[in-house]
Amino acid sequence: MKKVIFDVDGVLLSEERYYDVSALTVWEILYGRQYMGLPSEREDFDASAVTDGQIAAIRSEVWGKDSLLSWLKQRGINSNWDMVHAWLITCFWLFGRAYRRRTGGDVLPLRFEKESDFHEAGLAVMGLPVPKASDLLAAWEAAVPEGVRGSEVFAALAEAMKETFGDVPAWAGLQSALWRMHTEAFQAWYLGDDLFIEKYHRLPAAGGKRGFLRNETPLAPAAAIGSLFRRLKENGWEIAVATGRSRHEMEVPFRTLGWYGEFDPLYLATASDAFEAEQLTGVEHLDKPHPFIYECAMYGRKRENYGDYAKGLRKPAAGDAVYVVGDSYSDILGAAAAGARCIGVLTGLEGKEAAAMFEKAGVPCADRVTEIEPFLK
């Protein structure tokens, strides 16, 4: 087997809108009238007509000029949904600390099982200071030991919350009801009303959004990336995708940019496949950097193989040449777990500063995806 597996965000498509949307999701859950409804200085904020200037200011405030994004990515957390989850559960944890100090030891009564619970939470924390990005970063640094990666970051945070809540809150875990609700809030922003209704067959909890999905930015000219795909196939390489995006979020821009037809859909592996496999196998946390999505890309999205993929049992054979093209530490971890080699590109969040990370891991890197061919052996 000769195969090149492409990550999408930071490799083929810009991640910037994803980071913007993750910030907008956090902001709306805190301050939106359909959610917690906390008082905000940005009274001019209108979800249906948000400006680029407003988005930039909100992103800077939520993600601390991207310092929190960098911290998460360096610890193998590549999913924007999981990044939002890390932000929100830590925010609620810090609210809980402040509430105990203010009340002399009472536990903040928070539950997140349905959308109306956000309103109740807003009433419960009204008057408490909203944690800043620097507060979240300090909490992460204190709670998460050095060397902890991926889903174990969330386990460490949950363990640290026991002191504040008496036990691990039900909403702290990945795939919890809170995770599902803020993920749908994210999707409402990213897809826009029309595509959200098409996907979920119902209205979003907070509508009136145009969406960003049809305005993706490729990280090299779309035609040049298409030519790369064709050259690889002409030279005997199979091509595949392993992405933390859902299937819909991958397919729409790929069709728009003319890339979809270059791939066999059997080897277009997404977070949707990981979610389906979690339901079928009962194994949790199959999203990247777990090898599941990479093994789907190598051997096909075949349900009969999901049990093996979930256990990381399908590895390249001796003589196979399998490369993962990625932009982050998560891709380095995932490629290694799947028995593949990694090629880095410097078009992700860290830009050219990521070169040091790739060098430390012994991974060759190119400035952009259209320059990877010299590293394929």
Backbone torsions as a table, in degrees:
resi	resn	phi	psi	omega
1	MET	NA	132.4	171.6
2	LYS	-121.7	113.1	-173.3
3	LYS	-143.1	140.4	173.0
4	VAL	-115.6	122.6	-177.9
5	ILE	-109.4	122.2	-176.9
6	PHE	-100.9	129.1	160.5
7	ASP	-70.1	163.6	-178.6
8	VAL	-104.4	-61.9	-174.8
9	ASP	-72.8	128.0	-177.7
10	GLY	84.9	-6.4	-179.9
11	VAL	-119.6	-56.7	178.9
12	LEU	-100.8	-38.0	-177.0
13	LEU	-125.4	147.4	179.0
14	SER	-64.5	140.2	176.5
15	GLU	-86.8	-6.7	-168.5
16	GLU	-57.2	-44.0	-178.8
17	ARG	-66.9	-31.8	175.8
18	TYR	-62.9	-43.4	179.4
19	TYR	-67.6	-37.1	175.1
20	ASP	-60.1	-47.1	-177.0
21	VAL	-66.6	-36.9	177.9
22	SER	-61.7	-39.5	177.7
23	ALA	-67.6	-42.0	178.7
24	LEU	-62.9	-35.3	178.8
25	THR	-64.7	-48.2	177.2
26	VAL	-58.8	-46.1	-176.9
27	TRP	-61.2	-45.3	-177.6
28	GLU	-66.7	-38.3	179.3
29	ILE	-65.1	-37.5	178.1
30	LEU	-72.7	-45.1	-167.6
31	TYR	-114.3	-12.9	-177.7
32	GLY	-68.6	142.8	-178.3
33	ARG	-65.0	-28.6	179.0
34	GLN	-78.9	-7.0	-178.7
35	TYR	-120.0	-120.2	-173.6
36	MET	-78.0	-29.9	174.8
37	GLY	66.9	32.2	177.8
38	LEU	-69.3	151.8	178.9
39	PRO	-65.8	140.9	-176.9
40	SER	-133.9	149.8	174.8
41	GLU	-75.9	-15.0	-177.4
42	ARG	-95.1	65.8	-177.3
43	GLU	-70.2	-13.6	-179.9
44	ASP	-86.3	2.7	-176.2
45	PHE	-69.8	124.7	179.4
46	ASP	-132.1	111.6	-174.7
47	ALA	-58.9	-29.9	-177.5
48	SER	-79.2	-12.9	-177.2
49	ALA	-143.2	38.5	-178.5
50	VAL	-67.4	138.0	-176.7
51	THR	-95.4	162.2	177.5
52	ASP	-61.7	-35.3	178.4
53	GLY	-64.7	-42.3	177.3
54	GLN	-64.7	-41.7	179.5
55	ILE	-60.8	-45.3	-178.8
56	ALA	-62.1	-41.5	-179.1
57	ALA	-67.5	-41.6	179.6
58	ILE	-66.3	-43.8	179.0
59	ARG	-60.9	-43.8	-179.7
60	SER	-60.6	-40.7	-178.2
61	GLU	-72.1	-45.9	-177.2
62	VAL	-66.9	-47.7	-172.8
63	TRP	-98.7	10.2	175.7
64	GLY	57.7	51.8	-176.5
65	LYS	54.4	39.4	175.8
66	ASP	74.1	6.2	179.7
67	SER	-66.0	-35.6	179.1
68	LEU	-70.8	-37.2	176.3
69	LEU	-60.8	-44.5	-180.0
70	SER	-62.1	-42.3	-179.8
71	TRP	-59.9	-45.5	-178.4
72	LEU	-66.6	-45.0	-178.8
73	LYS	-64.5	-36.5	178.8
74	GLN	-66.0	-16.3	178.6
75	ARG	-107.8	23.2	171.0
76	GLY	77.6	15.4	177.6
77	ILE	-99.4	107.2	-170.9
78	ASN	-110.9	-17.2	-178.4
79	SER	-80.4	127.7	177.9
80	ASN	-65.3	-31.2	175.7
81	TRP	-61.5	-43.0	179.9
82	ASP	-70.9	-32.7	175.3
83	MET	-61.9	-44.9	176.6
84	VAL	-60.5	-40.6	-179.5
85	HIS	-62.7	-44.3	178.9
86	ALA	-59.0	-42.4	-179.8
87	TRP	-63.2	-49.6	-173.2
88	LEU	-68.7	-45.3	-177.2
89	ILE	-66.9	-31.8	177.6
90	THR	-71.8	-39.2	175.5
91	CYS	-58.6	-46.4	-179.6
92	PHE	-66.8	-35.0	175.7
93	TRP	-61.9	-45.5	-179.5
94	LEU	-69.6	-33.8	170.7
95	PHE	-58.6	-43.9	-179.7
96	GLY	-61.3	-39.9	176.5
97	ARG	-61.4	-48.0	-178.7
98	ALA	-63.1	-37.7	-179.9
99	TYR	-64.2	-41.4	179.3
100	ARG	-65.0	-39.9	178.5
101	ARG	-64.9	-41.3	-176.0
102	ARG	-71.0	-34.5	-175.1
103	THR	-97.9	-2.4	-179.2
104	GLY	81.3	20.8	174.0
105	GLY	125.1	-0.9	179.6
106	ASP	-68.5	149.5	177.3
107	VAL	-90.0	129.6	179.9
108	LEU	-65.1	121.7	-177.7
109	PRO	-81.8	95.2	179.7
110	LEU	-118.2	134.9	168.4
111	ARG	-144.1	146.8	-179.1
112	PHE	-135.4	88.7	179.3
113	GLU	-117.8	-24.1	178.2
114	LYS	-147.5	163.2	-173.3
115	GLU	-57.2	-35.2	-178.6
116	SER	-65.1	-18.8	178.2
117	ASP	-67.1	-24.8	176.2
118	PHE	-63.2	-40.6	178.8
119	HIS	-62.5	-42.8	179.1
120	GLU	-64.3	-38.9	177.6
121	ALA	-64.0	-39.5	177.8
122	GLY	-60.9	-40.4	177.9
123	LEU	-66.3	-37.4	-176.9
124	ALA	-67.7	-33.6	-176.2
125	VAL	-102.4	2.3	-178.2
126	MET	-55.5	129.5	-179.7
127	GLY	97.2	-16.2	174.9
128	LEU	-83.2	146.3	179.8
129	PRO	-68.0	134.6	176.8
130	VAL	-73.8	125.9	-179.1
131	PRO	-58.0	143.5	176.9
132	LYS	-91.3	166.7	179.2
133	ALA	-56.3	-39.0	-179.3
134	SER	-65.6	-32.4	177.1
135	ASP	-66.9	-42.3	178.8
136	LEU	-63.6	-44.7	-178.2
137	LEU	-61.5	-41.2	178.6
138	ALA	-63.5	-39.6	178.7
139	ALA	-65.3	-41.4	178.4
140	TRP	-63.6	-45.3	-178.6
141	GLU	-61.7	-36.7	-178.5
142	ALA	-75.7	-34.2	-171.6
143	ALA	-92.0	-25.9	-172.2
144	VAL	-107.3	112.6	-178.8
145	PRO	-64.1	155.1	176.7
146	GLU	-60.4	137.8	178.1
147	GLY	92.6	-11.0	178.5
148	VAL	-76.3	135.8	-173.8
149	ARG	-135.7	156.3	170.8
150	GLY	59.5	-136.2	-175.3
151	SER	-62.5	-21.7	179.2
152	GLU	-67.3	-22.9	174.0
153	VAL	-60.3	-43.6	-179.1
154	PHE	-69.7	-34.2	176.4
155	ALA	-63.6	-39.9	178.9
156	ALA	-66.4	-41.9	177.7
157	LEU	-63.1	-44.1	-179.7
158	ALA	-61.1	-41.3	178.9
159	GLU	-62.6	-39.5	-179.6
160	ALA	-68.0	-25.7	-178.3
161	MET	-73.1	-16.5	-176.9
162	LYS	-57.6	-38.5	-178.1
163	GLU	-61.5	-32.4	-177.8
164	THR	-86.3	-39.6	-173.0
165	PHE	-108.0	-2.5	179.2
166	GLY	85.1	-19.9	177.9
167	ASP	-162.9	173.1	176.4
168	VAL	-72.3	121.2	179.3
169	PRO	-62.7	144.0	-179.2
170	ALA	-61.2	-26.7	-176.3
171	TRP	-84.7	-3.8	-173.8
172	ALA	-75.7	-26.2	-171.5
173	GLY	-79.9	153.8	169.7
174	LEU	-63.2	145.1	-178.2
175	GLN	73.4	7.4	175.6
176	SER	-70.5	172.9	177.2
177	ALA	-60.8	-37.1	176.4
178	LEU	-61.0	-47.2	178.9
179	TRP	-56.8	-44.2	-179.5
180	ARG	-62.8	-43.2	-175.8
181	MET	-69.9	-41.8	-179.8
182	HIS	-74.5	-25.9	174.0
183	THR	-64.7	-41.2	177.2
184	GLU	-67.9	-34.7	174.8
185	ALA	-63.0	-41.7	175.3
186	PHE	-59.5	-47.3	-178.7
187	GLN	-61.9	-35.5	178.1
188	ALA	-61.8	-40.2	176.6
189	TRP	-68.5	-46.7	-171.2
190	TYR	-74.7	-42.4	-177.6
191	LEU	-81.8	-33.2	-170.1
192	GLY	82.6	164.7	-172.9
193	ASP	-57.2	-47.0	-172.9
194	ASP	-62.8	-50.3	-178.5
195	LEU	-70.8	-30.7	177.1
196	PHE	-63.6	-45.9	179.3
197	ILE	-64.2	-39.4	178.1
198	GLU	-61.9	-37.7	-177.0
199	LYS	-80.8	-44.7	-172.0
200	TYR	-102.7	-9.7	178.2
201	HIS	61.0	34.3	175.0
202	ARG	-163.4	168.2	178.6
203	LEU	-75.9	148.6	173.6
204	PRO	-70.8	160.1	179.1
205	ALA	-60.7	-34.9	177.6
206	ALA	-133.6	105.0	-173.7
207	GLY	-95.9	-163.4	178.6
208	GLY	88.0	24.2	-175.4
209	LYS	-112.4	144.3	-178.4
210	ARG	-84.3	-30.5	179.7
211	GLY	89.7	161.4	-177.8
212	PHE	-120.7	-10.8	-167.9
213	LEU	-61.1	-35.4	-177.2
214	ARG	-84.1	4.2	180.0
215	ASN	-121.2	42.8	-180.0
216	GLU	-72.5	151.0	179.9
217	THR	-113.3	113.8	176.4
218	PRO	-70.2	151.6	-175.3
219	LEU	-90.8	7.3	167.6
220	ALA	-156.3	164.2	177.7
221	PRO	-51.7	134.2	-175.9
222	ALA	-55.6	-39.1	-179.9
223	ALA	-65.6	-36.8	179.9
224	ALA	-67.7	-38.0	177.2
225	ILE	-67.8	-40.9	175.5
226	GLY	-59.6	-39.9	177.8
227	SER	-64.7	-37.6	176.3
228	LEU	-59.2	-47.1	179.6
229	PHE	-57.3	-44.1	-177.4
230	ARG	-69.0	-39.1	178.6
231	ARG	-63.1	-42.5	179.8
232	LEU	-60.0	-45.4	-179.6
233	LYS	-65.2	-39.1	178.0
234	GLU	-62.6	-27.8	-179.0
235	ASN	-95.6	16.4	172.3
236	GLY	91.2	5.8	178.8
237	TRP	-91.6	138.0	165.7
238	GLU	-84.8	150.2	179.0
239	ILE	-122.5	148.2	-176.0
240	ALA	-150.6	172.8	178.6
241	VAL	-130.3	139.2	171.0
242	ALA	-133.0	104.9	-172.6
243	THR	-131.9	149.5	173.4
244	GLY	-79.8	-1.3	174.5
245	ARG	-73.7	158.2	169.7
246	SER	-73.7	165.8	-178.7
247	ARG	-58.3	-45.5	-177.1
248	HIS	-61.6	-41.1	-177.4
249	GLU	-71.2	-24.2	173.6
250	MET	-81.2	-44.9	-169.5
251	GLU	-69.6	-41.2	-175.8
252	VAL	-60.4	-54.0	179.1
253	PRO	-67.4	-32.8	178.2
254	PHE	-62.4	-40.7	177.3
255	ARG	-69.2	-41.5	-179.6
256	THR	-61.0	-39.8	-175.5
257	LEU	-89.7	-1.2	176.6
258	GLY	82.1	19.1	-177.0
259	TRP	-96.5	-24.8	-168.1
260	TYR	-57.8	-42.1	-177.1
261	GLY	-68.4	-11.2	178.3
262	GLU	-76.8	-14.9	-172.8
263	PHE	-112.5	151.0	165.5
264	ASP	-81.0	118.9	-176.3
265	PRO	-56.1	-21.8	179.8
266	LEU	-62.3	-23.9	-175.9
267	TYR	-111.5	21.1	173.3
268	LEU	-99.1	89.9	-172.8
269	ALA	-94.3	131.6	-174.5
270	THR	-134.5	176.2	175.7
271	ALA	-62.3	-25.6	177.6
272	SER	-62.5	-37.1	177.6
273	ASP	-67.1	-40.3	178.5
274	ALA	-63.0	-42.6	179.4
275	PHE	-63.1	-44.3	179.2
276	GLU	-61.5	-42.8	-178.9
277	ALA	-66.3	-35.2	177.3
278	GLU	-61.1	-39.5	178.6
279	GLN	-68.6	-37.4	-175.9
280	LEU	-77.7	-37.3	-173.1
281	THR	-100.7	-20.7	-175.3
282	GLY	79.6	3.0	177.9
283	VAL	-87.3	131.0	-177.4
284	GLU	-93.3	161.8	170.9
285	HIS	59.4	53.4	178.7
286	LEU	-91.5	2.8	176.6
287	ASP	-76.3	168.9	-177.7
288	LYS	-57.9	143.4	11.0
289	PRO	-91.8	15.2	172.4
290	HIS	-56.0	146.4	-176.5
291	PRO	-70.9	-6.8	-173.9
292	PHE	-52.5	-53.8	-174.7
293	ILE	-65.5	-35.9	178.5
294	TYR	-67.0	-39.1	179.3
295	GLU	-70.2	-33.3	171.8
296	CYS	-59.4	-42.7	-179.6
297	ALA	-67.1	-33.9	179.9
298	MET	-74.4	-46.9	-168.4
299	TYR	-115.1	1.7	174.3
300	GLY	100.3	149.6	-180.0
301	ARG	-80.5	72.2	-175.8
302	LYS	-111.1	117.3	-175.3
303	ARG	-58.1	-34.0	-178.2
304	GLU	-65.8	-15.9	179.1
305	ASN	-100.0	-4.9	-172.4
306	TYR	-60.6	-34.8	178.6
307	GLY	-61.4	-42.8	177.3
308	ASP	-66.0	-44.3	179.8
309	TYR	-60.5	-40.7	-178.0
310	ALA	-63.5	-27.9	177.5
311	LYS	-93.7	-0.2	179.6
312	GLY	67.2	37.7	-173.1
313	LEU	-92.8	-15.8	-176.2
314	ARG	-97.3	104.9	-178.4
315	LYS	-117.1	154.1	175.6
316	PRO	-58.2	146.4	178.2
317	ALA	-83.7	164.5	175.1
318	ALA	-57.7	132.6	-178.2
319	GLY	95.7	-17.2	175.5
320	ASP	-73.1	150.2	175.2
321	ALA	-124.5	103.9	-178.3
322	VAL	-123.9	124.4	-179.1
323	TYR	-120.0	139.4	171.2
324	VAL	-108.2	126.3	177.9
325	VAL	-101.3	113.7	-175.2
326	GLY	-140.9	173.7	-176.1
327	ASP	-120.1	-2.0	-169.2
328	SER	-136.3	170.2	177.0
329	TYR	-63.4	-31.9	176.9
330	SER	-58.7	-38.7	178.9
331	ASP	-68.7	-36.2	176.1
332	ILE	-62.0	-47.3	-179.6
333	LEU	-63.4	-45.9	-176.8
334	GLY	-65.6	-41.5	178.3
335	ALA	-61.6	-45.0	-179.9
336	ALA	-62.8	-42.4	-179.2
337	ALA	-64.0	-30.6	-179.0
338	ALA	-90.6	0.3	179.3
339	GLY	77.4	21.1	-179.5
340	ALA	-106.9	165.3	172.7
341	ARG	-91.1	157.2	-179.0
342	CYS	-118.0	142.1	169.5
343	ILE	-121.6	126.0	-179.7
344	GLY	-91.1	152.1	170.2
345	VAL	-127.8	151.1	-171.0
346	LEU	-104.1	41.7	-179.2
347	THR	-116.7	14.2	178.0
348	GLY	-88.7	-162.5	-175.6
349	LEU	-57.6	-40.8	-175.5
350	GLU	-81.0	-13.5	-178.9
351	GLY	61.1	-141.5	-177.1
352	LYS	-67.0	-18.5	177.8
353	GLU	-65.8	-19.3	178.2
354	ALA	-69.7	-13.8	-178.7
355	ALA	-57.5	-37.7	-179.4
356	ALA	-65.0	-38.4	178.3
357	MET	-63.4	-46.8	179.4
358	PHE	-64.3	-41.1	-179.6
359	GLU	-62.6	-43.5	179.7
360	LYS	-60.7	-34.3	-179.2
361	ALA	-86.2	-0.9	-178.8
362	GLY	72.6	29.2	-177.0
363	VAL	-107.2	125.3	176.3
364	PRO	-69.4	153.7	-179.8
365	CYS	-143.1	152.9	178.6
366	ALA	-119.5	159.8	179.6
367	ASP	-64.7	-37.7	179.5
368	ARG	-150.7	169.7	-171.2
369	VAL	-62.9	-31.3	-178.4
370	THR	-72.0	-0.3	-178.5
371	GLU	-115.0	21.1	-175.3
372	ILE	-85.6	-17.2	-169.5
373	GLU	-57.6	-36.6	178.9
374	PRO	-61.8	-18.6	-177.3
375	PHE	-92.3	-3.3	179.7
376	LEU	-87.9	124.0	-176.3
377	LYS	-124.8	NA	NA
